[in-house]
Each structure stands twice: as C-alpha cells, then as structure tokens.
Amino acid sequence: MSDVVALGAVGDRPGKTSPPGRAYRVYHRFRDGTRVAGVYRPDAVDRSRVFEITLGPAPLVGAHFKSPSGAAVAIIRARHPERKCPNTDGWLFWCILGRGKKLDSVRGENSATYLAKNATGNVTNET
C-alpha cells in the first residue's frame, strides 16, 4: 500500500471537491509502543480539514485539524491531561508511513512539484 494517495477529485466532505493533490498517511509511535495515525491533506479545499486523526484516543478518531501540530497537541492532551504545556511540533511528531521520514520532509512541497515528480499517478514507497 502506498504511503501517498493521489486524491484526484475527491472531496474533503460531501458536496466539496479538491483539485488533484496529495494525502500522506502518517503515524507516531510512543515509547510504550502505542501508535496513533492520521492523514495529512496539504491541498484540502477546506483549510480546517487539512489533518484527520484515523487511529488514536477514541474521542479524537475522525477529528479534523488545521495543521499537523494541532492534531499532535490534541493527541498529547488526550494522553497526558496532566501536562501543563502539551505543545509539540507536528511536523516533527508525525512520520510518513513507509518512508521512515518526518512529515517535515515534505513541508512546502506544492501540488505542481508533487505532480511533476509523480506524473504516472503511481507513487512508490521511498526508503
């Protein structure tokens, strides 16, 4: 399974469509082995739905965020409510599934660059 999905004309929500773009499957593994996962959609039409948590604490699964950092902070808050400052850098918190690289490695890559590099529409996992 590819770590990056070409979205084509797939909507963020019913009735909305996105231009061709990307979605990165990402995860974070805590020291105790617990994993959380999400999908990062940098080209989302609705900017409040750029990041979705797909695996994690029950109240957060399916929740959408404006940024990877917003999602990471929500995860930290849910796991450690006693922490006074749950802030974390989401770009460094999340790893891209199948690549072994931090989400920060694709930060700033725009759709034109992505589509040019992946003209066939088939994306292979990078190691």
C-alpha positions as CSV (number, residue, x, y, z in Angstrom):
1,M,0.0,0.0,0.0
2,S,1.3,3.4,-0.9
3,D,2.1,6.0,1.7
4,V,0.9,8.8,-0.6
5,V,-2.5,8.8,-2.2
6,A,-3.3,10.9,-5.3
7,L,-6.7,12.4,-4.4
8,G,-7.9,13.5,-7.8
9,A,-11.4,14.9,-7.5
10,V,-12.2,13.5,-4.1
11,G,-14.0,15.7,-1.6
12,D,-13.0,16.6,1.9
13,R,-16.7,16.4,2.8
14,P,-19.9,15.7,0.9
15,G,-20.5,18.4,-1.8
16,K,-16.9,19.7,-1.9
17,T,-14.2,18.6,-4.3
18,S,-10.5,19.1,-4.1
19,P,-8.1,19.7,-7.0
20,P,-5.7,16.9,-7.8
21,G,-3.4,16.7,-4.8
22,R,-1.9,14.5,-2.1
23,A,-2.7,12.8,1.1
24,Y,0.0,11.4,3.3
25,R,-0.6,8.6,5.7
26,V,1.3,9.4,8.9
27,Y,1.8,7.9,12.3
28,H,3.5,8.4,15.6
29,R,4.7,5.7,17.9
30,F,5.1,6.4,21.6
31,R,7.8,4.8,23.8
32,D,5.2,2.4,25.2
33,G,4.5,1.1,21.7
34,T,1.2,2.8,21.3
35,R,0.6,4.1,17.8
36,V,-1.6,7.0,16.6
37,A,-2.2,7.7,12.9
38,G,-3.7,10.3,10.6
39,V,-3.9,11.6,7.1
40,Y,-2.3,14.9,6.1
41,R,-4.0,16.6,3.1
42,P,-2.0,19.7,2.3
43,D,-4.3,20.6,-0.7
44,A,-7.6,20.4,1.2
45,V,-10.1,23.0,-0.1
46,D,-11.4,23.4,3.5
47,R,-8.3,24.6,5.4
48,S,-9.9,23.5,8.7
49,R,-9.7,19.9,7.4
50,V,-6.0,19.6,6.5
51,F,-5.3,16.8,9.0
52,E,-7.5,14.0,10.2
53,I,-6.8,11.6,13.0
54,T,-7.6,8.0,12.0
55,L,-6.2,6.0,14.9
56,G,-5.8,7.3,18.4
57,P,-7.8,8.1,21.6
58,A,-11.5,7.4,20.9
59,P,-12.8,11.0,21.1
60,L,-10.2,12.1,18.6
61,V,-10.7,9.5,15.8
62,G,-12.2,11.3,12.8
63,A,-11.4,14.7,14.2
64,H,-10.1,17.3,11.7
65,F,-7.4,19.9,12.3
66,K,-6.0,22.9,10.5
67,S,-2.4,21.7,10.9
68,P,-0.3,18.6,11.8
69,S,0.7,20.5,15.0
70,G,-2.9,21.0,16.1
71,A,-3.5,17.2,15.7
72,A,-0.3,16.4,17.6
73,V,-1.2,18.7,20.5
74,A,-4.7,17.1,20.7
75,I,-3.1,13.7,20.9
76,I,-0.7,14.8,23.7
77,R,-3.5,16.4,25.6
78,A,-5.6,13.3,25.4
79,R,-2.8,11.0,26.5
80,H,-1.3,13.3,29.2
81,P,-4.1,15.6,30.6
82,E,-1.8,16.4,33.5
83,R,0.7,18.2,31.2
84,K,0.5,22.0,31.6
85,C,2.1,22.6,28.2
86,P,1.2,19.9,25.6
87,N,2.6,21.9,22.7
88,T,4.6,20.0,20.2
89,D,5.8,20.5,16.6
90,G,3.5,18.4,14.4
91,W,6.0,18.5,11.5
92,L,8.4,16.5,13.7
93,F,5.9,14.5,15.7
94,W,4.4,12.7,12.6
95,C,6.3,10.2,10.4
96,I,5.2,9.4,6.9
97,L,4.2,5.7,6.7
98,G,6.5,3.6,4.6
99,R,9.2,6.3,4.2
100,G,10.7,6.5,7.7
101,K,10.9,10.3,7.3
102,K,9.3,13.0,9.4
103,L,6.4,14.9,7.8
104,D,8.7,17.9,7.8
105,S,10.5,16.3,4.8
106,V,7.5,17.2,2.5
107,R,6.8,20.6,4.0
108,G,6.5,23.3,1.4
109,E,6.2,20.8,-1.5
110,N,3.4,22.1,-3.6
111,S,1.0,20.2,-5.9
112,A,2.8,21.2,-9.1
113,T,6.1,19.9,-7.7
114,Y,4.4,16.7,-6.4
115,L,2.5,16.1,-9.7
116,A,5.6,16.6,-11.8
117,K,7.6,14.2,-9.7
118,N,4.8,11.6,-9.8
119,A,3.4,12.1,-13.3
120,T,2.2,8.5,-13.6
121,G,0.0,8.8,-10.6
122,N,1.6,5.8,-9.0
123,V,3.7,6.6,-6.0
124,T,6.1,4.1,-4.6
125,N,7.3,4.0,-1.0
126,E,10.7,5.7,-0.5
127,T,13.1,4.2,1.9
